[in-house]
Amino acid sequence: MPLEALKFKISPISTTTTHYGNETFRLAAATPVPISAIVERQFFESELLLYVLENIRGEHKKRQNYHGELDQDETELRRSFVDKPAYICDFRKGGSTVTALALQRTNQGVVFWLAANETVKVEVIIFLRNVLEHLKKVELGASRKTTETQLLAFIVPFNNERIDYYWKALSRVLSLCIERLEALEGFTSKLVLYFSLLHKLHPN
């Protein structure tokens, strides 16, 4: 990688004191995290691809984070909307079901276009139709809270395989996470209490 790619602007050191500057945090941050050779190779493959594409992909524009209101740019609202269904359609770990979703306005209505790394599964189409039907009920006057509960009730089972993978990965280091968080934020931190409860409910 050229030296120019490693240059950065040095900002004045802030004098503001936060808990991230104390000795406990530096100790926690310095704890090495084991990374498998496969994950390391995948990381550098992605980095190399980004570097090669740097000169042709144009200037990077940072996306706004949707905060639950309608006061954002119309384009950003559409992007935020299509990102969420695409994410929950990716139900299998490994990349085969990674999904992208696009909208097309026609005289007959809005068309949803789906794409996946592999063929879009029939179950994904059925699942997405159910999601959209539930969302449509809110527009027609259904309770938003009730609809959220109903959506959660079939989004979680549909993504069970992926959720199970993440849980197994988290459970291996959950005790260490709780220990580090207790040292950084104290025993009464909401995050510490949440992870502690999670650990008690699912010890294995």
N, C-alpha and C positions, 0 to 999 in steps of 0.2 A: 504494500500500500504506500503511495507517495507520501512524503513528509507533509505536504500541504493539507492532506486529509486529516492530519492529527493536530492541526493548529486550533487553538481556541482562545477566546478573549478572557483575560484574567480580570475578574471583578474585584473591587475592594472587599476586604473581609468584613462581614457584618459584625457588629458588637452586640447584637441581640442574643440573649441567652435563652436556649430552649433545652428540653430534655434530651434532644438528639445530640447535643454537644458534650454530654457528661461521659464519665468513664465507663459506666454500665453499658451505654449504647455502643461505644466504640468496641467494647469487649464482645458484645453480641454480634455486631456487624463483622467483626474479624473472624468469627467462627466459620471455618471452611465448610461449604456445602458440597458433598460428593456429587459429581456429575458423571454419568455413564459415557462411555466412548461413543455410543450411538447418538445420544443427545448432543454431545459436543460437536460431532461431525455434522449433524443437521443444522446446528447453529452457524457454523462457519460456511456451510453451503448457502444458507440464506443470506449471510453477510456478503459473500462473494457475488451473489446474484444482484443484490441491491447496489453494490459498488459498480458492477458492470452497467447496470441500467441507469445509473445516476445522471449521466449526460444526456439521456434521451427522454426521461419521464417527465421533465418539466419541474417547475418550482413546487415544492411541497406546500400544500395548504392544510393547516390544522383544522380538523373538524371540531365543531362545537359539540359539547356534551348536552344531550337532551335532559332537561331538569323537570319535566312533567307539565310544562305550561305551553301555551300556544303563541307566545310572544317572540318566538325565534323566526329566522328567515324561512320562507316557505320551502325552499329547496332542502334546507337542513332538516326540517320536519319530515319531509318525504323520505330522506335518507335514513333518519332515525327510525322511521316506521318500518321500512323494508329490512333494516339490519336485524331487528328483533325476531321476526318470524324466520329469517334465514338462520339465525343462531339456534333456535330451538328445533329446526328441521335437521340439524347436524346431530343425529342421535347416536352415532357409533364412533368410538374413538379409533383413530388411525388415518383419517383423511378421506376415506371413500365417500362419506356422506356430507362432506363440507359443501354447503349450499349457498348459492347467490340468488337473489330475488330482484326483479326489476318490474316497473310499472309502465304500462302503455295505455294512453288515453285514446279511446276510439269513439265513434258515434254510438256504438252499442253499449258503451260503458268502459270500465277500467279492466285491462287484461293483466293478469299476473304471470310473468315469465319466470320459470324455475330452471336453474342449472346446477349441476353437481359434478364433482370430480369424476364420479362414475355415473352410470345411468340413474336418473331420478327414480327412486323407488315408488311403487304404487302406494305403499303405506304412508309415504311422505305426502303425497298428493291428497290422500284421504284426511290425514292429520291436519294439513294446512287448511283444507276446506272447513273442517270443524272449528278451527281457531277463528277463521274469518266469519263464520256464521255466528259464533258467540260474540265477537266484536260488533257485529251488525246489530245484535239485540240491544246493545247499549245505546246506539243511535236511535233505536225505535222506542226507547224509554225504559229498558230493563235496568235493574239496580246495578251500579258499577261494582259494588262490593260483592254482590252475589255472583256476578259474571267473573270477577277475579278469582273467586273460590272455585268456580266450575272449571275455569281455564287451568288453574293449578292442578286440579284433580286428574286431568288427562295429559297435561304437559309432562309432569313428573314421571308417570309410568312409561310414557313414550320414550323419554330420555334416560330410562333406568340404567341401561348398560353404561352410558357415559358417566352418569352420576356415580355409579358404583366404582368405576375406575378412579375418579377423582377422590372419592372417599377413601379408598384403599391407599392411595398415594398420601393423602393428608394424615390418615390414622397412624402411619409409620413414624411421623415426626410430630404428632399432636402434643405429646407430653413435653417435648423440647420447646415447641411453640408457646405452650402455656407457661413454662418456666421462664422463658425469655421475656414474655409479655408482663409477667408478674414483676420481674426485676425492673422493667422499663416504666410500667404504668401503675403498678400497685395491684393488690388483691381485689380492690373494689372496681376496677375497670370493667366497663360493660363487655368489652371484647374478651377479657379474661374470664368473666362469669359465663359468657356464652360458650366459649371453647371448653371450659371445665364441665358445663352441663352436657355438652355434646359428647365429651369423653366418657362421662358417667353413663349416659344412655347407650353408647356404642363403644364399650371398652376394647373390642377386638377389631 
